[in-house]
Amino acid sequence: MSLKKKLFSTAKEYLKDEKNREKAKQMANTAVNKAKQMKKK
């Protein structure tokens, strides 16, 4: 399992729990940023 997939699946788990929605947004942003960095290389 790739790091990106792991981050996205973890973010989805957090979205199930309303209390962790803000953390899920941060994790999704982190995953997107990592993906952008990978494309640059």
PyMOL Python script that loads the backbone (N, CA, C, O; Angstrom):
from pymol import cmd

cmd.read_pdbstr("""\
ATOM      1  N   MET A   1       0.842  -1.206   0.000  1.00  0.00           N
ATOM      2  CA  MET A   1       0.000   0.000   0.000  1.00  0.00           C
ATOM      3  C   MET A   1       0.875   1.253   0.000  1.00  0.00           C
ATOM      4  O   MET A   1       1.792   1.388   0.810  1.00  0.00           O
ATOM      5  N   SER A   2       0.572   2.162  -0.923  1.00  0.00           N
ATOM      6  CA  SER A   2       1.375   3.382  -1.019  1.00  0.00           C
ATOM      7  C   SER A   2       1.040   4.336   0.121  1.00  0.00           C
ATOM      8  O   SER A   2      -0.026   4.249   0.731  1.00  0.00           O
ATOM      9  N   LEU A   3       1.962   5.240   0.394  1.00  0.00           N
ATOM     10  CA  LEU A   3       1.768   6.217   1.462  1.00  0.00           C
ATOM     11  C   LEU A   3       0.550   7.078   1.184  1.00  0.00           C
ATOM     12  O   LEU A   3      -0.221   7.385   2.094  1.00  0.00           O
ATOM     13  N   LYS A   4       0.374   7.469  -0.079  1.00  0.00           N
ATOM     14  CA  LYS A   4      -0.752   8.327  -0.443  1.00  0.00           C
ATOM     15  C   LYS A   4      -2.083   7.614  -0.173  1.00  0.00           C
ATOM     16  O   LYS A   4      -2.999   8.195   0.410  1.00  0.00           O
ATOM     17  N   LYS A   5      -2.178   6.354  -0.602  1.00  0.00           N
ATOM     18  CA  LYS A   5      -3.418   5.594  -0.369  1.00  0.00           C
ATOM     19  C   LYS A   5      -3.680   5.441   1.114  1.00  0.00           C
ATOM     20  O   LYS A   5      -4.822   5.525   1.566  1.00  0.00           O
ATOM     21  N   LYS A   6      -2.612   5.216   1.870  1.00  0.00           N
ATOM     22  CA  LYS A   6      -2.748   5.044   3.319  1.00  0.00           C
ATOM     23  C   LYS A   6      -3.284   6.323   3.949  1.00  0.00           C
ATOM     24  O   LYS A   6      -4.159   6.272   4.813  1.00  0.00           O
ATOM     25  N   LEU A   7      -2.763   7.473   3.520  1.00  0.00           N
ATOM     26  CA  LEU A   7      -3.226   8.757   4.053  1.00  0.00           C
ATOM     27  C   LEU A   7      -4.695   8.988   3.717  1.00  0.00           C
ATOM     28  O   LEU A   7      -5.472   9.430   4.563  1.00  0.00           O
ATOM     29  N   PHE A   8      -5.072   8.685   2.466  1.00  0.00           N
ATOM     30  CA  PHE A   8      -6.457   8.917   2.063  1.00  0.00           C
ATOM     31  C   PHE A   8      -7.416   7.996   2.801  1.00  0.00           C
ATOM     32  O   PHE A   8      -8.487   8.434   3.222  1.00  0.00           O
ATOM     33  N   SER A   9      -7.049   6.716   2.967  1.00  0.00           N
ATOM     34  CA  SER A   9      -7.936   5.790   3.663  1.00  0.00           C
ATOM     35  C   SER A   9      -8.058   6.175   5.137  1.00  0.00           C
ATOM     36  O   SER A   9      -9.125   6.037   5.735  1.00  0.00           O
ATOM     37  N   THR A  10      -6.958   6.660   5.716  1.00  0.00           N
ATOM     38  CA  THR A  10      -7.007   7.110   7.112  1.00  0.00           C
ATOM     39  C   THR A  10      -7.898   8.339   7.232  1.00  0.00           C
ATOM     40  O   THR A  10      -8.659   8.468   8.191  1.00  0.00           O
ATOM     41  N   ALA A  11      -7.804   9.235   6.266  1.00  0.00           N
ATOM     42  CA  ALA A  11      -8.640  10.432   6.269  1.00  0.00           C
ATOM     43  C   ALA A  11     -10.115  10.039   6.174  1.00  0.00           C
ATOM     44  O   ALA A  11     -10.963  10.640   6.833  1.00  0.00           O
ATOM     45  N   LYS A  12     -10.419   9.038   5.358  1.00  0.00           N
ATOM     46  CA  LYS A  12     -11.811   8.578   5.233  1.00  0.00           C
ATOM     47  C   LYS A  12     -12.311   8.033   6.561  1.00  0.00           C
ATOM     48  O   LYS A  12     -13.464   8.252   6.932  1.00  0.00           O
ATOM     49  N   GLU A  13     -11.444   7.322   7.280  1.00  0.00           N
ATOM     50  CA  GLU A  13     -11.822   6.797   8.594  1.00  0.00           C
ATOM     51  C   GLU A  13     -12.164   7.949   9.539  1.00  0.00           C
ATOM     52  O   GLU A  13     -13.140   7.881  10.286  1.00  0.00           O
ATOM     53  N   TYR A  14     -11.351   9.006   9.499  1.00  0.00           N
ATOM     54  CA  TYR A  14     -11.601  10.159  10.356  1.00  0.00           C
ATOM     55  C   TYR A  14     -12.909  10.854   9.982  1.00  0.00           C
ATOM     56  O   TYR A  14     -13.611  11.360  10.857  1.00  0.00           O
ATOM     57  N   LEU A  15     -13.241  10.883   8.697  1.00  0.00           N
ATOM     58  CA  LEU A  15     -14.466  11.549   8.263  1.00  0.00           C
ATOM     59  C   LEU A  15     -15.705  10.869   8.837  1.00  0.00           C
ATOM     60  O   LEU A  15     -16.741  11.510   9.013  1.00  0.00           O
ATOM     61  N   LYS A  16     -15.603   9.573   9.129  1.00  0.00           N
ATOM     62  CA  LYS A  16     -16.740   8.861   9.716  1.00  0.00           C
ATOM     63  C   LYS A  16     -17.065   9.426  11.095  1.00  0.00           C
ATOM     64  O   LYS A  16     -18.213   9.397  11.537  1.00  0.00           O
ATOM     65  N   ASP A  17     -16.045   9.934  11.759  1.00  0.00           N
ATOM     66  CA  ASP A  17     -16.213  10.481  13.102  1.00  0.00           C
ATOM     67  C   ASP A  17     -16.211  12.011  13.012  1.00  0.00           C
ATOM     68  O   ASP A  17     -15.189  12.629  12.712  1.00  0.00           O
ATOM     69  N   GLU A  18     -17.371  12.600  13.278  1.00  0.00           N
ATOM     70  CA  GLU A  18     -17.508  14.068  13.130  1.00  0.00           C
ATOM     71  C   GLU A  18     -16.463  14.839  13.920  1.00  0.00           C
ATOM     72  O   GLU A  18     -15.991  15.885  13.475  1.00  0.00           O
ATOM     73  N   LYS A  19     -16.100  14.329  15.086  1.00  0.00           N
ATOM     74  CA  LYS A  19     -15.139  15.032  15.939  1.00  0.00           C
ATOM     75  C   LYS A  19     -13.799  15.186  15.247  1.00  0.00           C
ATOM     76  O   LYS A  19     -13.062  16.136  15.513  1.00  0.00           O
ATOM     77  N   ASN A  20     -13.482  14.255  14.360  1.00  0.00           N
ATOM     78  CA  ASN A  20     -12.161  14.258  13.728  1.00  0.00           C
ATOM     79  C   ASN A  20     -12.192  14.856  12.326  1.00  0.00           C
ATOM     80  O   ASN A  20     -11.225  14.734  11.574  1.00  0.00           O
ATOM     81  N   ARG A  21     -13.302  15.504  11.975  1.00  0.00           N
ATOM     82  CA  ARG A  21     -13.429  16.029  10.610  1.00  0.00           C
ATOM     83  C   ARG A  21     -12.326  17.026  10.274  1.00  0.00           C
ATOM     84  O   ARG A  21     -11.790  17.016   9.166  1.00  0.00           O
ATOM     85  N   GLU A  22     -11.990  17.882  11.226  1.00  0.00           N
ATOM     86  CA  GLU A  22     -10.944  18.888  10.980  1.00  0.00           C
ATOM     87  C   GLU A  22      -9.605  18.216  10.734  1.00  0.00           C
ATOM     88  O   GLU A  22      -8.848  18.625   9.853  1.00  0.00           O
ATOM     89  N   LYS A  23      -9.314  17.176  11.520  1.00  0.00           N
ATOM     90  CA  LYS A  23      -8.063  16.437  11.342  1.00  0.00           C
ATOM     91  C   LYS A  23      -8.055  15.752   9.980  1.00  0.00           C
ATOM     92  O   LYS A  23      -7.018  15.677   9.321  1.00  0.00           O
ATOM     93  N   ALA A  24      -9.207  15.257   9.564  1.00  0.00           N
ATOM     94  CA  ALA A  24      -9.302  14.588   8.261  1.00  0.00           C
ATOM     95  C   ALA A  24      -8.990  15.561   7.136  1.00  0.00           C
ATOM     96  O   ALA A  24      -8.319  15.206   6.167  1.00  0.00           O
ATOM     97  N   LYS A  25      -9.481  16.795   7.267  1.00  0.00           N
ATOM     98  CA  LYS A  25      -9.176  17.819   6.243  1.00  0.00           C
ATOM     99  C   LYS A  25      -7.673  18.050   6.163  1.00  0.00           C
ATOM    100  O   LYS A  25      -7.108  18.133   5.072  1.00  0.00           O
ATOM    101  N   GLN A  26      -7.027  18.153   7.321  1.00  0.00           N
ATOM    102  CA  GLN A  26      -5.581  18.383   7.339  1.00  0.00           C
ATOM    103  C   GLN A  26      -4.848  17.218   6.683  1.00  0.00           C
ATOM    104  O   GLN A  26      -3.898  17.423   5.927  1.00  0.00           O
ATOM    105  N   MET A  27      -5.293  15.986   6.976  1.00  0.00           N
ATOM    106  CA  MET A  27      -4.633  14.810   6.404  1.00  0.00           C
ATOM    107  C   MET A  27      -4.825  14.768   4.897  1.00  0.00           C
ATOM    108  O   MET A  27      -3.910  14.405   4.156  1.00  0.00           O
ATOM    109  N   ALA A  28      -6.028  15.145   4.442  1.00  0.00           N
ATOM    110  CA  ALA A  28      -6.295  15.167   2.997  1.00  0.00           C
ATOM    111  C   ALA A  28      -5.386  16.194   2.327  1.00  0.00           C
ATOM    112  O   ALA A  28      -4.821  15.930   1.266  1.00  0.00           O
ATOM    113  N   ASN A  29      -5.246  17.370   2.952  1.00  0.00           N
ATOM    114  CA  ASN A  29      -4.368  18.406   2.400  1.00  0.00           C
ATOM    115  C   ASN A  29      -2.930  17.909   2.347  1.00  0.00           C
ATOM    116  O   ASN A  29      -2.218  18.160   1.375  1.00  0.00           O
ATOM    117  N   THR A  30      -2.503  17.206   3.388  1.00  0.00           N
ATOM    118  CA  THR A  30      -1.143  16.662   3.420  1.00  0.00           C
ATOM    119  C   THR A  30      -0.954  15.679   2.279  1.00  0.00           C
ATOM    120  O   THR A  30       0.076  15.699   1.605  1.00  0.00           O
ATOM    121  N   ALA A  31      -1.938  14.819   2.057  1.00  0.00           N
ATOM    122  CA  ALA A  31      -1.849  13.821   0.989  1.00  0.00           C
ATOM    123  C   ALA A  31      -1.763  14.496  -0.376  1.00  0.00           C
ATOM    124  O   ALA A  31      -0.985  14.085  -1.237  1.00  0.00           O
ATOM    125  N   VAL A  32      -2.570  15.535  -0.561  1.00  0.00           N
ATOM    126  CA  VAL A  32      -2.551  16.274  -1.837  1.00  0.00           C
ATOM    127  C   VAL A  32      -1.190  16.928  -2.041  1.00  0.00           C
ATOM    128  O   VAL A  32      -0.632  16.875  -3.137  1.00  0.00           O
ATOM    129  N   ASN A  33      -0.655  17.543  -0.994  1.00  0.00           N
ATOM    130  CA  ASN A  33       0.651  18.201  -1.104  1.00  0.00           C
ATOM    131  C   ASN A  33       1.743  17.191  -1.419  1.00  0.00           C
ATOM    132  O   ASN A  33       2.622  17.470  -2.235  1.00  0.00           O
ATOM    133  N   LYS A  34       1.704  16.027  -0.789  1.00  0.00           N
ATOM    134  CA  LYS A  34       2.707  14.988  -1.068  1.00  0.00           C
ATOM    135  C   LYS A  34       2.599  14.534  -2.516  1.00  0.00           C
ATOM    136  O   LYS A  34       3.611  14.297  -3.176  1.00  0.00           O
ATOM    137  N   ALA A  35       1.382  14.414  -3.004  1.00  0.00           N
ATOM    138  CA  ALA A  35       1.175  13.993  -4.399  1.00  0.00           C
ATOM    139  C   ALA A  35       1.766  15.027  -5.353  1.00  0.00           C
ATOM    140  O   ALA A  35       2.397  14.671  -6.348  1.00  0.00           O
ATOM    141  N   LYS A  36       1.560  16.314  -5.045  1.00  0.00           N
ATOM    142  CA  LYS A  36       2.114  17.388  -5.889  1.00  0.00           C
ATOM    143  C   LYS A  36       3.639  17.336  -5.890  1.00  0.00           C
ATOM    144  O   LYS A  36       4.272  17.516  -6.930  1.00  0.00           O
ATOM    145  N   GLN A  37       4.228  17.088  -4.713  1.00  0.00           N
ATOM    146  CA  GLN A  37       5.688  17.022  -4.618  1.00  0.00           C
ATOM    147  C   GLN A  37       6.212  15.856  -5.440  1.00  0.00           C
ATOM    148  O   GLN A  37       7.252  15.973  -6.087  1.00  0.00           O
ATOM    149  N   MET A  38       5.494  14.719  -5.422  1.00  0.00           N
ATOM    150  CA  MET A  38       5.935  13.550  -6.190  1.00  0.00           C
ATOM    151  C   MET A  38       5.917  13.843  -7.681  1.00  0.00           C
ATOM    152  O   MET A  38       6.800  13.401  -8.416  1.00  0.00           O
ATOM    153  N   LYS A  39       4.902  14.598  -8.134  1.00  0.00           N
ATOM    154  CA  LYS A  39       4.801  14.928  -9.557  1.00  0.00           C
ATOM    155  C   LYS A  39       5.948  15.821 -10.009  1.00  0.00           C
ATOM    156  O   LYS A  39       6.408  15.716 -11.146  1.00  0.00           O
ATOM    157  N   LYS A  40       6.411  16.700  -9.120  1.00  0.00           N
ATOM    158  CA  LYS A  40       7.496  17.621  -9.476  1.00  0.00           C
ATOM    159  C   LYS A  40       8.798  16.875  -9.745  1.00  0.00           C
ATOM    160  O   LYS A  40       9.590  17.282 -10.595  1.00  0.00           O
ATOM    161  N   LYS A  41       9.016  15.782  -9.019  1.00  0.00           N
ATOM    162  CA  LYS A  41      10.296  15.059  -9.145  1.00  0.00           C
ATOM    163  C   LYS A  41      10.366  14.273 -10.440  1.00  0.00           C
ATOM    164  O   LYS A  41      11.369  13.610 -10.706  1.00  0.00           O
TER     165      LYS A  41
END
""", "prot")
cmd.dss("prot")
cmd.show_as("cartoon", "prot")
cmd.util.cbc("prot")
cmd.orient("prot")
